[in-house]
Amino acid sequence: MIQREEKIIVENRIKNDIPTFDRERLNQYTKSAIVNIYNSFSNGDLNNINVRVSKELLNKISNNMELYRISKDYDNIVVQYADIIDYERKEDAGYVKIYTTINFYDNYKNNETRNYFDDKNWNDTWIITYKALSNVDNNCKNCGSEMEYNKEKDVYECKFCRSSFHKDSKDWKIVDIEVEK
């Protein structure tokens, strides 16, 4: 993790390129996005991912499910902490890195032995890389149809296939996740 002063410096660099950047909103979005991605993979339903994720990252996770602890054996996954650590401007876009700590928990009550010594906890660190999207189209990533913003739900909804996407997913695309165990 980086110190408070360093976060402010990184945040100011981001705001130079993206004046509407809201660090806390992206941190909260990260917490829900990671749980959504994890649950979609563990349930085997990638159509249920309601955030923008690069195809390369989806393939990376699919090919390394054990590294990302993708399993139906965990009872709970909680992103305990998320905050910015870096920002880099490249020719095509700005890239924000978010440091996250994630707790995976397996409760003994649903294990065959029902022995509380069988409870398991894992804490991993994931470094999430977002690509800032500009001129984002208003088309569904599932079917290509036009999306419409639902203010009450704070989501974009597809008029055709009824998929919904978190509002912030219109601004950010998760392009990489590095796992540190």
Secondary structure as UniProt FT lines:
FT   HELIX           4..17
FT   TURN            19..20
FT   HELIX           23..42
FT   TURN            43..44
FT   HELIX           46..48
FT   HELIX           55..63
FT   TURN            64..69
FT   STRAND          76..89
FT   STRAND          94..106
FT   HELIX           108..110
FT   HELIX           116..118
FT   STRAND          120..132
FT   TURN            141..143
FT   STRAND          146..150
FT   TURN            151..154
FT   STRAND          155..158
FT   TURN            159..161
FT   STRAND          164..166
FT   HELIX           167..170
FT   STRAND          172..180
//
